Amino acid sequence: MDLKYLLFIGSALGFSLALGVCIIILAYSKTYPVIFRSKKERQFFDPATGVYINFPAISDKCSLNLSVIVPAYNEEERLGPMLDECLDYLESRRKSGAFSYEVIVVSDGSTDQTVSKALSYTKKHSCERVRVLALEKNRGKGGAVRLGMLSARGSLLLFADADGATKFADLRKLEDSLKELVVSDYLSKPEITADTLAITVGSRAHLEDEAVASRTVFRTILMYGFHFLVWLFAVKGIRDTQCGFKLLTRKAAAICFESMHVERWAFDVELLYIAQKLNIPISEVAVNWTEIEGSKVTPVWSWLQMGLDLGLIWLRYTIGAWKIRSKGD
């Protein structure tokens, strides 16, 4: 059989398969994400009064300087040390000047004592400082962070991992970098900052050489492969998209998280993809980071899953299966 004919048949079959996949994706994809919350997930518990109170909405005006969102899935052991360090830092700033904050712990359908552990901090610090959003089923880290963001009161919104790998003293670095983007002081003018578009991401890229030295060759290949896929399909100019320490203005958080579809590990990439598509200013800041035992990420499987998600993110946006809400919507 003629080689040109075989190539033609192969190309036709490949094109037909790709077209079929695109048609299926278009047929079954939601153009904009459907964000469902049960009645229970719209409320937090106040141990002082024994009643449930509705969370505010991100569409409301900010009423304090900083909201810290902590996604937690079965983190009863690691959550305590992280909250101790976090609250010690935030309380010292509150007592030394005009600074207000809240911490929202989002239990992502935890089956251990994560909720009870978090509520003990609400009881100690009051629900003005610490609130617990208990999701009824596991949604994934991105889904937990999104619902925490949409329930926050801050001018700036930070999400931080429950393992405490990044220390809160580095928040100053993110604040200073973001201040250069918004050209206003969020402590004295929180309303102005809240209505500005800007994102600052913590980065572990400066630790990459050390990480390579301690990893196997296979894991190093996977790491660089993932970085390449991020650059190819989604985000340009950000060396570390996955560090769980990101600071957003209130308006940027509302726009990005209300448009975000991915609810699992690759949500950081889609978040930054949306921000870059909307020309939201982004800065990257080196932070200290320590690996803490008990990570929920499985090195090989999680990276492969994220790699697949990256390709699907690019494809869905490219063919119009997913769309981004405009800044004015």
Backbone bond lengths (Angstrom), bond angles and torsions (degrees), N, CA, C in turn:
res aa  C-N    CA-C-N  psi(-1)  N-CA   C-N-CA  omega(-1)  CA-C   N-CA-C  phi
1 M - - - 1.474 - - 1.525 109.03 -
2 D 1.315 117.32 140.38 1.460 122.70 -176.29 1.530 111.18 -62.66
3 L 1.356 117.36 134.99 1.463 122.38 -178.34 1.525 111.52 -61.78
4 K 1.342 116.70 -40.64 1.462 119.43 179.34 1.523 111.05 -61.63
5 Y 1.331 115.58 -37.42 1.468 119.44 179.52 1.532 110.33 -66.24
6 L 1.338 116.24 -42.08 1.463 120.31 178.37 1.528 111.40 -63.13
7 L 1.326 115.73 -40.67 1.463 119.52 177.75 1.527 111.22 -64.71
8 F 1.328 115.29 -39.06 1.460 119.45 178.67 1.524 110.99 -63.96
9 I 1.350 115.99 -46.09 1.463 120.20 179.42 1.521 110.62 -62.58
10 G 1.343 116.18 -43.74 1.462 120.03 179.64 1.520 112.06 -62.83
11 S 1.332 116.21 -42.07 1.465 120.18 178.80 1.521 111.05 -64.88
12 A 1.339 116.50 -41.67 1.464 120.80 179.69 1.517 111.26 -63.41
13 L 1.349 115.74 -42.79 1.460 119.40 178.97 1.526 111.01 -65.78
14 G 1.340 116.21 -40.87 1.458 120.21 178.57 1.520 111.81 -63.60
15 F 1.334 116.01 -43.72 1.465 120.15 178.26 1.522 110.72 -63.84
16 S 1.326 116.97 -42.34 1.465 120.96 -179.94 1.519 111.13 -63.15
17 L 1.347 116.29 -41.21 1.459 120.46 178.57 1.523 110.78 -64.09
18 A 1.343 116.36 -45.84 1.466 120.48 179.86 1.527 110.87 -62.82
19 L 1.337 116.10 -41.19 1.467 120.33 178.42 1.518 110.62 -63.89
20 G 1.333 115.68 -41.25 1.459 119.40 178.97 1.520 112.19 -63.00
21 V 1.340 115.94 -42.02 1.469 120.24 177.66 1.524 110.49 -61.21
22 C 1.339 116.60 -43.77 1.473 120.67 179.78 1.527 111.28 -62.93
23 I 1.312 116.71 -40.58 1.474 120.74 179.92 1.527 109.99 -64.25
24 I 1.328 116.46 -42.58 1.472 120.39 178.96 1.523 110.80 -64.04
25 I 1.336 115.81 -43.78 1.467 119.84 179.31 1.527 110.45 -61.95
26 L 1.336 117.09 -44.21 1.466 120.89 178.36 1.524 111.75 -61.15
27 A 1.328 115.64 -38.98 1.467 120.34 -176.64 1.525 112.53 -69.70
28 Y 1.337 116.55 -33.97 1.465 119.42 -172.17 1.526 114.22 -108.29
29 S 1.314 118.31 1.55 1.460 120.77 -179.98 1.525 111.06 -93.85
30 K 1.325 115.90 144.42 1.458 122.34 171.98 1.525 108.38 -87.37
31 T 1.313 117.55 126.04 1.464 120.54 -177.70 1.527 111.07 -57.75
32 Y 1.321 115.82 -44.84 1.456 122.04 175.99 1.527 108.21 -120.67
33 P 1.330 117.97 146.93 1.468 119.63 -176.33 1.522 112.17 -64.83
34 V 1.318 115.98 144.14 1.464 122.64 173.55 1.527 106.96 -98.92
35 I 1.312 116.61 112.23 1.462 121.44 -175.05 1.525 108.55 -100.92
36 F 1.315 115.66 104.43 1.471 120.17 -177.73 1.521 110.34 -99.86
37 R 1.338 115.31 136.68 1.463 121.25 174.29 1.523 108.43 -137.44
38 S 1.308 116.36 127.80 1.458 120.24 175.57 1.526 108.97 -71.89
39 K 1.311 116.30 169.26 1.465 120.95 178.92 1.522 110.68 -58.40
40 K 1.333 116.54 -41.98 1.460 120.66 -179.93 1.516 111.17 -63.04
41 E 1.331 117.26 -35.73 1.459 121.03 -177.55 1.522 112.62 -78.07
42 R 1.307 117.20 -4.09 1.461 121.64 176.21 1.525 111.64 -96.79
43 Q 1.332 116.14 3.64 1.459 119.87 -173.67 1.527 111.71 -130.25
44 F 1.331 115.24 156.99 1.458 121.57 171.36 1.531 108.15 -124.81
45 F 1.326 115.22 155.87 1.460 120.82 -176.30 1.522 110.18 -97.18
46 D 1.333 115.66 134.57 1.459 121.59 176.51 1.527 108.12 -104.74
47 P 1.328 118.77 104.48 1.473 120.37 -178.99 1.520 113.78 -62.13
48 A 1.339 117.53 -24.71 1.460 120.58 -177.93 1.520 111.98 -68.78
49 T 1.333 116.87 -34.55 1.467 121.03 -177.93 1.520 112.82 -110.05
50 G 1.345 116.37 -15.82 1.457 119.97 -178.78 1.510 113.72 74.86
51 V 1.335 117.82 21.31 1.464 120.30 -178.32 1.531 109.51 -122.39
52 Y 1.342 114.51 159.40 1.458 121.48 175.46 1.530 109.19 -95.43
53 I 1.319 116.46 138.57 1.457 122.76 -176.43 1.522 108.26 -124.96
54 N 1.325 117.39 142.21 1.459 121.19 179.52 1.526 111.18 -71.35
55 F 1.326 115.46 137.03 1.454 120.09 171.41 1.532 109.33 -67.23
56 P 1.327 117.73 151.69 1.471 119.87 170.57 1.519 109.60 -72.86
57 A 1.333 116.90 179.31 1.466 122.11 177.84 1.521 108.89 -114.48
58 I 1.312 116.31 153.22 1.465 119.93 -179.92 1.526 110.95 -68.09
59 S 1.328 116.86 -17.42 1.465 120.39 175.86 1.528 111.89 -74.50
60 D 1.338 117.64 -15.77 1.467 121.22 175.67 1.527 109.43 -71.89
61 K 1.324 116.58 160.91 1.455 120.50 175.66 1.521 109.83 -69.68
62 C 1.329 116.18 149.73 1.462 119.56 178.97 1.530 109.76 -65.95
63 S 1.337 115.47 148.28 1.465 119.75 179.42 1.530 112.03 -127.31
64 L 1.321 117.51 3.07 1.463 121.82 173.06 1.523 109.29 -154.40
65 N 1.312 116.43 174.88 1.467 120.24 -172.85 1.526 113.49 -75.87
66 L 1.320 116.70 -48.50 1.463 119.89 -169.69 1.521 112.12 -136.25
67 S 1.327 115.19 134.35 1.465 121.88 169.69 1.528 107.70 -114.04
68 V 1.319 116.43 132.39 1.459 122.28 177.26 1.528 108.37 -111.57
69 I 1.319 116.49 120.26 1.462 122.05 -178.90 1.524 108.27 -102.08
70 V 1.331 116.15 125.17 1.466 121.03 -178.05 1.527 108.92 -121.26
71 P 1.332 118.72 100.98 1.470 120.20 175.76 1.529 109.51 -74.20
72 A 1.330 116.31 135.69 1.463 119.06 -175.73 1.522 110.41 -143.55
73 Y 1.310 115.59 121.06 1.468 121.03 174.54 1.523 108.89 -121.42
74 N 1.328 116.06 111.72 1.470 121.74 -177.79 1.527 111.41 51.01
75 E 1.338 114.84 57.13 1.472 121.24 -175.54 1.536 111.87 -115.84
76 E 1.319 117.91 31.38 1.459 119.26 -176.26 1.526 112.89 -59.89
77 E 1.336 118.30 -29.44 1.462 120.61 -178.43 1.521 112.84 -85.45
78 R 1.327 117.78 -40.47 1.467 119.89 -175.67 1.520 112.64 -88.02
79 L 1.342 117.66 -18.98 1.465 120.42 -173.89 1.526 112.50 -67.40
80 G 1.323 117.37 -40.09 1.464 120.50 -177.16 1.514 113.77 -57.94
81 P 1.334 119.35 -55.15 1.472 120.27 178.85 1.526 112.81 -58.72
82 M 1.351 116.68 -36.99 1.457 119.81 -179.87 1.526 110.51 -65.80
83 L 1.345 117.08 -45.81 1.467 120.38 -179.33 1.525 111.51 -67.79
84 D 1.323 117.43 -35.34 1.468 119.80 177.28 1.524 110.00 -59.37
85 E 1.323 116.36 -48.89 1.468 120.85 -179.03 1.522 111.15 -66.00
86 C 1.317 116.33 -42.88 1.463 122.12 -179.86 1.525 111.43 -61.88
87 L 1.318 116.68 -50.97 1.467 120.89 -175.23 1.528 112.07 -72.28
88 D 1.317 117.63 -33.03 1.470 119.25 174.94 1.524 109.93 -60.25
89 Y 1.326 116.17 -44.33 1.462 120.98 -179.71 1.531 111.31 -65.82
90 L 1.324 116.72 -48.85 1.463 120.65 -177.40 1.522 111.84 -66.51
91 E 1.328 116.76 -38.86 1.463 120.07 179.07 1.526 111.25 -65.65
92 S 1.329 117.10 -38.14 1.468 119.37 179.18 1.517 110.51 -63.49
93 R 1.308 117.32 -36.46 1.465 120.36 177.81 1.526 111.08 -72.33
94 R 1.322 116.72 -38.57 1.471 119.85 179.83 1.521 110.92 -63.65
95 K 1.330 116.46 -40.62 1.463 120.73 -176.33 1.525 112.67 -76.92
96 S 1.336 116.43 -19.96 1.463 119.02 -176.31 1.526 113.45 -98.11
97 G 1.327 117.03 -3.30 1.462 118.14 -179.84 1.512 112.88 -176.22
98 A 1.335 115.47 -172.27 1.463 121.62 -178.97 1.524 109.34 -77.74
99 F 1.316 115.89 87.87 1.461 121.44 -178.26 1.516 108.80 -147.01
100 S 1.318 116.39 127.62 1.461 120.59 179.09 1.522 109.25 -125.92
101 Y 1.310 115.74 148.04 1.459 119.43 -174.98 1.524 111.00 -151.68
102 E 1.321 114.45 168.06 1.462 122.38 168.06 1.527 107.86 -145.71
103 V 1.319 116.05 153.81 1.458 122.18 172.95 1.525 107.11 -120.00
104 I 1.321 116.25 126.00 1.464 121.38 177.29 1.522 107.90 -112.30
105 V 1.323 116.06 110.70 1.462 121.07 175.65 1.522 107.62 -89.25
106 V 1.323 116.83 121.43 1.461 121.69 -179.64 1.525 108.47 -105.46
107 S 1.324 115.55 105.01 1.460 119.50 176.70 1.524 108.09 -80.26
108 D 1.326 115.55 116.63 1.467 120.97 -173.00 1.533 111.25 -88.99
109 G 1.341 114.91 65.63 1.457 119.82 -179.29 1.514 112.53 67.27
110 S 1.319 117.67 33.96 1.466 121.77 -177.04 1.526 111.08 -61.12
111 T 1.334 115.18 145.32 1.465 120.97 178.84 1.521 111.63 -108.95
112 D 1.325 117.88 1.08 1.461 121.50 176.64 1.532 109.16 -103.14
113 Q 1.315 117.56 -149.50 1.472 121.59 -176.87 1.530 113.00 -98.67
114 T 1.324 117.14 26.65 1.467 120.70 -179.44 1.530 111.82 -57.35
115 V 1.328 117.04 -45.85 1.470 120.34 -178.61 1.521 110.88 -63.19
116 S 1.332 117.22 -45.17 1.470 120.83 179.35 1.526 110.87 -61.84
117 K 1.341 115.63 -40.52 1.459 119.81 179.19 1.522 110.39 -62.92
118 A 1.318 116.74 -45.89 1.466 120.59 -179.56 1.524 111.21 -64.63
119 L 1.340 116.39 -40.62 1.468 120.18 -179.66 1.531 112.22 -65.25
120 S 1.320 117.62 -26.39 1.462 119.27 176.50 1.532 110.58 -64.68
121 Y 1.328 116.89 -29.61 1.464 120.81 176.59 1.531 110.70 -77.78
122 T 1.329 116.79 -32.13 1.462 119.47 173.54 1.524 109.77 -63.15
123 K 1.311 115.64 -43.50 1.466 120.75 179.90 1.522 111.32 -62.68
124 K 1.334 116.36 -38.25 1.463 121.02 -178.44 1.519 112.27 -75.67
125 H 1.351 117.35 -40.69 1.472 120.91 -172.02 1.527 113.19 -106.61
126 S 1.315 118.75 -8.00 1.471 125.81 -177.44 1.529 110.59 85.56
127 C 1.324 115.60 157.24 1.466 119.35 -180.00 1.520 111.88 -76.82
128 E 1.318 117.84 -3.79 1.459 120.27 171.42 1.528 109.99 -72.34
129 R 1.320 116.88 -29.11 1.459 122.55 -178.53 1.535 112.57 -100.75
130 V 1.332 117.76 -42.34 1.466 121.31 -174.96 1.531 109.55 -129.05
131 R 1.324 115.43 123.80 1.460 121.50 177.68 1.524 109.34 -124.49
132 V 1.320 115.59 148.31 1.460 120.94 -178.45 1.525 109.22 -117.79
133 L 1.323 115.35 122.33 1.465 122.30 174.67 1.529 106.90 -104.99
134 A 1.321 116.11 108.21 1.465 121.57 -176.34 1.522 109.84 -98.78
135 L 1.339 116.45 106.47 1.461 120.40 178.30 1.524 109.31 -77.07
136 E 1.322 115.64 141.18 1.456 119.68 -174.80 1.518 113.33 -76.72
137 K 1.340 116.98 -23.00 1.455 120.22 174.98 1.520 109.12 -142.43
138 N 1.308 116.14 158.88 1.452 121.19 -178.79 1.530 110.77 -69.86
139 R 1.339 115.77 126.74 1.473 121.11 -179.50 1.515 111.89 -110.22
140 G 1.313 117.34 -17.34 1.456 120.99 -171.97 1.520 109.26 105.01
141 K 1.329 115.89 158.08 1.460 121.02 -175.84 1.520 112.15 -57.57
142 G 1.339 116.73 -43.15 1.461 119.88 -179.76 1.512 112.38 -62.86
143 G 1.330 116.91 -40.78 1.460 120.45 178.56 1.514 111.61 -65.40
144 A 1.338 116.83 -38.35 1.459 120.71 178.70 1.524 111.05 -67.28
145 V 1.347 116.63 -44.96 1.467 119.98 179.09 1.524 110.39 -62.22
146 R 1.331 116.56 -41.87 1.470 119.51 -178.92 1.533 111.54 -59.41
147 L 1.336 117.26 -48.96 1.468 119.11 -177.35 1.526 111.42 -67.57
148 G 1.328 117.36 -30.96 1.456 119.31 173.97 1.518 111.49 -66.42
149 M 1.327 116.49 -43.00 1.462 121.40 178.13 1.529 111.20 -61.02
150 L 1.317 116.61 -43.45 1.462 120.76 -177.33 1.527 112.37 -71.34
151 S 1.342 117.15 -8.24 1.472 121.97 -179.31 1.521 112.51 -108.31
152 A 1.333 117.50 7.19 1.459 121.78 -169.57 1.521 112.82 -90.61
153 R 1.338 114.80 160.17 1.471 121.89 -179.46 1.520 113.47 -111.28
154 G 1.335 118.51 -5.14 1.450 120.98 -168.91 1.516 116.15 -78.41
155 S 1.338 114.52 157.59 1.462 121.07 169.68 1.522 108.95 -70.83
156 L 1.335 115.79 -40.91 1.458 122.61 172.71 1.520 108.73 -114.17
157 L 1.327 115.58 146.85 1.449 120.82 -178.77 1.525 109.11 -126.62
158 L 1.309 115.73 124.67 1.467 122.37 -179.58 1.522 108.91 -115.38
159 F 1.339 116.93 135.46 1.458 115.84 167.27 1.510 109.33 -113.17
160 A 1.327 114.19 138.74 1.459 121.87 -173.84 1.518 109.14 -137.70
161 D 1.320 116.46 140.27 1.457 121.02 -178.05 1.522 111.66 -69.55
162 A 1.327 114.72 149.79 1.461 121.32 -176.71 1.518 112.87 -74.03
163 D 1.329 117.93 -10.52 1.465 119.67 -177.97 1.526 113.03 -81.30
164 G 1.338 117.35 -12.67 1.457 120.04 179.16 1.511 113.61 72.53
165 A 1.339 117.90 24.15 1.465 121.35 -178.67 1.521 112.09 -65.17
166 T 1.323 116.87 -31.11 1.470 121.90 177.29 1.522 108.54 -107.28
167 K 1.308 117.74 128.94 1.455 121.58 -177.36 1.528 110.85 -82.60
168 F 1.321 115.60 146.63 1.465 119.99 -172.62 1.515 114.02 -71.98
169 A 1.305 118.11 -15.17 1.462 119.23 175.50 1.527 110.57 -61.26
170 D 1.343 116.91 -25.32 1.467 120.48 179.13 1.527 112.60 -73.86
171 L 1.324 117.42 -7.70 1.463 120.10 175.48 1.521 110.58 -57.51
172 R 1.337 116.80 -34.39 1.469 120.94 178.71 1.527 111.24 -57.38
173 K 1.326 116.76 -40.04 1.463 120.78 179.63 1.523 110.75 -62.65
174 L 1.322 115.87 -43.74 1.460 119.72 179.50 1.522 110.99 -66.10
175 E 1.327 116.60 -41.25 1.461 120.53 179.20 1.526 111.38 -62.45
176 D 1.321 116.52 -44.22 1.469 120.36 -179.62 1.525 110.83 -63.34
177 S 1.331 116.57 -41.60 1.461 120.00 179.68 1.520 111.33 -67.04
178 L 1.326 116.31 -41.47 1.461 119.51 -179.65 1.532 111.14 -68.44
179 K 1.325 116.18 -33.54 1.464 120.01 178.27 1.520 111.68 -59.22
180 E 1.344 116.96 -34.77 1.457 120.61 177.27 1.526 111.64 -67.62
181 L 1.339 116.96 -28.74 1.464 120.54 179.59 1.519 112.15 -78.91
182 V 1.331 116.89 -38.28 1.477 119.82 -174.86 1.523 112.30 -95.20
183 V 1.325 117.08 -15.99 1.469 123.50 178.58 1.530 110.83 53.33
184 S 1.310 116.65 44.49 1.462 121.46 174.10 1.520 107.94 -157.10
185 D 1.319 116.28 158.11 1.458 121.68 -178.97 1.523 108.79 -96.32
186 Y 1.318 116.14 115.13 1.465 118.14 -175.33 1.522 112.38 -73.72
187 L 1.322 117.84 -13.31 1.458 119.51 176.72 1.529 111.50 -77.04
188 S 1.329 116.51 -40.57 1.461 119.80 -179.29 1.532 112.73 -93.40
189 K 1.350 116.71 -25.67 1.462 120.92 -179.02 1.533 110.39 -131.82
190 P 1.338 116.78 63.71 1.466 119.48 -175.37 1.525 113.97 -62.69
191 E 1.345 117.25 -33.13 1.463 119.97 -178.34 1.529 111.25 -65.99
192 I 1.326 116.30 -39.70 1.467 120.12 179.77 1.525 110.06 -66.23
193 T 1.332 116.20 -46.31 1.460 120.44 178.67 1.521 111.46 -61.27
194 A 1.327 116.49 -41.81 1.468 121.09 -177.89 1.521 111.68 -59.08
195 D 1.324 116.70 -32.87 1.466 121.07 -175.18 1.526 112.46 -94.05
196 T 1.332 116.98 11.67 1.461 122.63 178.53 1.528 108.94 -104.40
197 L 1.313 116.62 154.73 1.460 120.85 179.75 1.528 110.34 -101.31
198 A 1.337 116.89 118.09 1.456 121.16 177.54 1.529 109.84 -168.44
199 I 1.336 115.59 149.70 1.466 122.72 177.85 1.523 108.19 -140.51
200 T 1.320 116.24 136.80 1.458 121.65 171.78 1.525 108.44 -123.27
201 V 1.323 116.21 131.04 1.465 120.05 -177.87 1.522 110.31 -114.75
202 G 1.323 115.38 135.73 1.445 120.34 172.15 1.521 109.32 -70.91
203 S 1.318 116.88 149.52 1.460 120.51 -174.49 1.522 111.46 -136.87
204 R 1.344 115.17 138.94 1.461 122.01 174.51 1.532 110.97 -107.28
205 A 1.318 116.67 12.40 1.469 120.35 -174.97 1.522 111.96 -59.94
206 H 1.342 117.14 -32.05 1.465 120.05 -179.77 1.527 112.46 -68.54
207 L 1.339 116.19 -13.42 1.465 120.92 179.44 1.523 112.06 -97.65
208 E 1.324 116.54 6.07 1.462 120.54 -171.70 1.526 112.64 -63.92
209 D 1.325 117.84 -39.84 1.460 119.94 -179.79 1.525 111.21 -61.74
210 E 1.322 115.41 -40.83 1.469 120.16 177.44 1.523 111.00 -65.12
211 A 1.354 116.04 -39.71 1.460 120.35 179.88 1.519 111.13 -64.79
212 V 1.337 116.47 -41.31 1.459 120.66 179.54 1.523 110.60 -61.74
213 A 1.330 116.44 -39.67 1.462 120.87 -177.98 1.523 112.44 -64.29
214 S 1.332 117.01 -29.03 1.458 120.95 -176.59 1.522 113.30 -97.80
215 R 1.338 118.42 -4.77 1.460 122.00 -177.61 1.523 111.18 -99.96
216 T 1.335 114.72 159.91 1.459 119.88 172.34 1.524 108.59 -72.84
217 V 1.341 115.66 162.28 1.459 120.31 179.10 1.526 110.19 -60.26
218 F 1.329 117.01 -40.29 1.471 120.74 -178.51 1.525 111.46 -62.66
219 R 1.338 116.69 -45.49 1.465 119.97 179.88 1.522 110.98 -67.11
220 T 1.333 117.01 -33.69 1.466 120.07 177.02 1.525 110.67 -65.38
221 I 1.330 116.60 -41.98 1.465 120.92 177.38 1.524 110.62 -61.42
222 L 1.329 116.02 -42.87 1.474 120.09 178.29 1.529 110.79 -61.98
223 M 1.338 116.76 -41.90 1.459 120.96 -178.92 1.531 110.96 -62.28
224 Y 1.338 116.51 -48.76 1.462 119.56 -179.94 1.530 111.22 -67.95
225 G 1.340 116.04 -33.90 1.462 119.58 176.63 1.514 111.47 -63.18
226 F 1.338 116.41 -41.45 1.457 120.42 178.08 1.532 110.49 -64.72
227 H 1.335 117.36 -43.60 1.468 120.41 178.14 1.528 110.93 -58.71
228 F 1.338 116.02 -40.60 1.461 120.06 -179.89 1.527 110.84 -64.96
229 L 1.345 116.98 -42.43 1.466 120.34 179.87 1.530 111.31 -65.40
230 V 1.331 116.63 -37.57 1.465 120.14 176.40 1.523 109.96 -60.14
231 W 1.339 115.74 -47.38 1.467 120.26 179.61 1.530 111.18 -65.03
232 L 1.326 117.65 -41.07 1.461 121.47 -176.08 1.514 112.33 -69.21
233 F 1.331 117.15 -44.39 1.462 120.81 -170.47 1.532 115.03 -99.51
234 A 1.326 118.09 -23.78 1.457 115.91 -166.62 1.520 115.75 -137.40
235 V 1.317 118.08 -66.75 1.466 121.01 -165.50 1.517 110.59 -119.14
236 K 1.318 116.07 127.19 1.462 122.20 177.72 1.534 109.45 -107.46
237 G 1.329 115.58 140.28 1.457 119.72 170.60 1.513 116.08 87.05
238 I 1.333 118.94 -2.21 1.460 122.33 176.67 1.525 107.54 -111.92
239 R 1.319 117.17 118.10 1.469 120.47 -174.20 1.526 112.70 -76.71
240 D 1.322 117.67 -31.40 1.470 120.68 -179.50 1.523 108.98 -131.02
241 T 1.320 115.78 102.50 1.470 120.32 -179.31 1.517 112.37 -87.49
242 Q 1.341 118.29 -14.77 1.456 120.93 -168.14 1.519 115.55 -102.28
243 C 1.308 118.83 -2.26 1.465 120.15 179.44 1.533 109.73 -64.01
244 G 1.326 116.21 128.52 1.467 120.35 -176.68 1.511 113.31 -83.53
245 F 1.316 116.70 56.25 1.465 121.90 -179.58 1.515 107.35 -153.24
246 K 1.337 116.37 85.48 1.465 121.44 -174.14 1.530 109.42 -128.39
247 L 1.326 115.47 138.33 1.457 122.75 -176.75 1.520 109.62 -117.70
248 L 1.336 116.79 127.13 1.465 121.65 -177.25 1.518 110.03 -129.20
249 T 1.332 115.63 147.38 1.460 118.35 168.61 1.526 108.45 -70.65
250 R 1.306 115.70 160.19 1.468 120.13 -176.18 1.530 111.66 -59.58
251 K 1.317 117.09 -42.36 1.461 120.72 -178.95 1.525 110.99 -67.17
252 A 1.327 117.10 -41.62 1.465 120.47 178.79 1.523 110.78 -63.48
253 A 1.325 116.81 -41.05 1.471 120.62 179.13 1.523 110.75 -63.43
254 A 1.325 116.85 -43.24 1.465 120.22 -179.20 1.525 110.85 -61.80
255 I 1.317 116.60 -47.31 1.466 120.67 -177.60 1.527 111.38 -64.89
256 C 1.325 116.46 -47.78 1.472 120.02 -174.34 1.523 112.45 -71.84
257 F 1.317 117.51 -45.38 1.463 118.98 -175.28 1.525 112.53 -76.50
258 E 1.313 118.04 -24.38 1.461 118.98 175.98 1.520 111.90 -77.97
259 S 1.339 117.37 -15.53 1.468 121.45 177.12 1.525 112.86 -100.63
260 M 1.315 117.43 -13.00 1.462 121.95 -173.39 1.527 111.81 -73.86
261 H 1.334 116.14 133.30 1.464 122.00 179.28 1.527 112.86 -98.98
262 V 1.334 116.65 -41.44 1.465 121.61 -172.88 1.529 109.88 -71.35
263 E 1.328 116.64 129.73 1.458 120.50 -177.81 1.526 113.29 -111.55
264 R 1.346 117.07 -2.26 1.461 118.24 -179.22 1.527 110.73 -110.06
265 W 1.342 117.72 -148.83 1.462 120.80 -165.32 1.520 114.20 -58.71
266 A 1.315 118.61 -32.65 1.469 120.46 -174.64 1.529 112.86 -83.83
267 F 1.330 117.73 10.51 1.468 118.92 -176.81 1.523 111.99 -63.18
268 D 1.349 117.64 -33.22 1.472 120.62 178.89 1.527 110.82 -57.30
269 V 1.334 115.22 -40.72 1.459 119.94 -178.13 1.524 110.39 -66.69
270 E 1.321 117.12 -45.83 1.467 118.75 179.09 1.524 110.59 -63.98
271 L 1.328 116.82 -38.87 1.464 121.11 178.10 1.525 110.52 -55.79
272 L 1.338 116.68 -48.56 1.465 120.42 -178.81 1.531 111.63 -74.12
273 Y 1.326 117.30 -30.77 1.468 121.68 174.81 1.530 109.62 -60.35
274 I 1.328 116.32 -48.04 1.469 121.27 178.72 1.526 110.02 -60.16
275 A 1.332 116.13 -45.84 1.464 120.30 -178.33 1.520 111.46 -60.56
276 Q 1.333 117.05 -43.32 1.463 119.63 179.56 1.518 111.93 -67.88
277 K 1.330 118.02 -37.82 1.456 120.85 178.01 1.527 111.14 -63.45
278 L 1.332 116.97 -31.15 1.468 121.18 -179.92 1.529 112.10 -94.03
279 N 1.340 116.40 7.30 1.470 122.06 179.35 1.528 112.68 58.41
280 I 1.327 116.26 34.76 1.457 120.59 174.41 1.527 107.88 -77.02
281 P 1.336 118.74 127.06 1.470 120.37 -179.08 1.535 111.56 -60.23
282 I 1.333 116.40 134.50 1.464 122.22 179.70 1.521 108.97 -130.90
283 S 1.315 116.57 133.62 1.461 120.85 172.99 1.527 108.61 -122.30
284 E 1.330 115.45 155.96 1.458 121.80 -178.07 1.523 108.47 -123.84
285 V 1.333 116.18 130.62 1.459 121.35 -173.94 1.525 109.77 -128.60
286 A 1.334 116.35 131.93 1.461 121.06 177.94 1.529 110.52 -67.85
287 V 1.325 116.74 132.43 1.461 121.59 177.73 1.527 109.32 -127.66
288 N 1.316 114.62 157.46 1.454 119.78 174.24 1.523 108.76 -74.55
289 W 1.297 116.29 142.65 1.469 119.69 -176.70 1.516 109.70 -148.21
290 T 1.333 115.45 135.38 1.462 121.62 178.96 1.516 108.75 -127.79
291 E 1.321 117.01 129.56 1.461 119.80 179.43 1.519 109.83 -71.60
292 I 1.337 116.03 127.26 1.459 122.43 -178.53 1.524 109.17 -109.23
293 E 1.308 117.23 135.58 1.457 120.60 -179.83 1.527 110.86 -63.67
294 G 1.335 115.71 148.17 1.468 120.30 176.77 1.513 113.51 103.93
295 S 1.350 117.36 14.09 1.469 120.31 -179.07 1.525 111.17 -59.68
296 K 1.351 115.79 142.83 1.462 121.61 177.79 1.532 111.76 -85.83
297 V 1.344 116.96 -5.62 1.461 120.99 -179.23 1.524 109.77 -84.46
298 T 1.325 116.52 124.31 1.457 121.88 172.94 1.523 107.38 -90.48
299 P 1.350 118.49 113.79 1.473 121.13 -168.16 1.520 115.98 -46.60
300 V 1.326 118.79 -50.84 1.458 120.19 -175.25 1.518 111.08 -80.60
301 W 1.338 117.02 -54.35 1.457 120.32 -174.88 1.528 111.76 -63.02
302 S 1.331 117.54 -44.86 1.463 120.67 -177.56 1.524 111.11 -63.55
303 W 1.343 117.73 -39.52 1.463 120.56 179.69 1.522 111.50 -68.31
304 L 1.345 115.99 -39.29 1.460 119.06 176.88 1.526 110.80 -64.34
305 Q 1.336 115.78 -41.71 1.463 120.46 178.14 1.519 110.68 -62.95
306 M 1.332 117.14 -42.46 1.455 120.54 178.73 1.526 111.17 -66.16
307 G 1.344 116.49 -36.92 1.464 119.76 177.30 1.514 111.60 -61.59
308 L 1.339 116.77 -43.08 1.457 120.69 176.15 1.523 111.02 -63.11
309 D 1.324 116.31 -42.48 1.468 120.19 178.66 1.524 111.46 -60.54
310 L 1.336 117.01 -38.01 1.469 120.43 -179.76 1.523 110.79 -61.01
311 G 1.342 115.87 -46.23 1.459 119.54 178.65 1.516 111.83 -62.25
312 L 1.330 116.71 -39.36 1.463 120.46 -179.11 1.535 111.59 -71.67
313 I 1.336 116.64 -34.48 1.465 119.72 175.41 1.525 109.61 -59.74
314 W 1.330 115.30 -50.50 1.472 119.91 -179.63 1.529 110.69 -60.41
315 L 1.333 117.75 -46.67 1.459 121.34 -176.88 1.519 111.45 -63.80
316 R 1.306 117.55 -45.48 1.468 120.07 -177.00 1.522 112.24 -64.47
317 Y 1.329 116.64 -40.63 1.467 118.44 177.13 1.526 111.22 -71.46
318 T 1.319 117.27 -36.09 1.466 121.15 -177.95 1.520 111.88 -65.02
319 I 1.337 117.34 -41.74 1.472 120.54 -177.98 1.525 112.30 -89.27
320 G 1.341 117.49 -0.92 1.456 120.70 176.87 1.509 114.62 85.20
321 A 1.341 117.62 10.55 1.468 119.52 176.52 1.526 110.60 -67.26
322 W 1.321 115.99 -35.18 1.456 122.36 173.09 1.523 108.66 -114.76
323 K 1.322 116.08 143.95 1.462 120.96 176.08 1.520 109.39 -133.59
324 I 1.330 115.14 158.89 1.441 121.94 -179.47 1.521 109.65 -104.15
325 R 1.322 115.70 131.00 1.466 118.08 175.28 1.520 109.25 -66.21
326 S 1.303 116.58 141.18 1.463 120.22 -178.54 1.523 110.22 -73.68
327 K 1.339 115.96 164.37 1.463 121.23 -177.77 1.528 112.39 -59.97
328 G 1.299 116.50 -29.36 1.464 119.66 -176.41 1.503 114.29 -87.49
329 D 1.348 118.09 -9.24 1.456 120.72 -177.23 1.519 111.65 -71.22
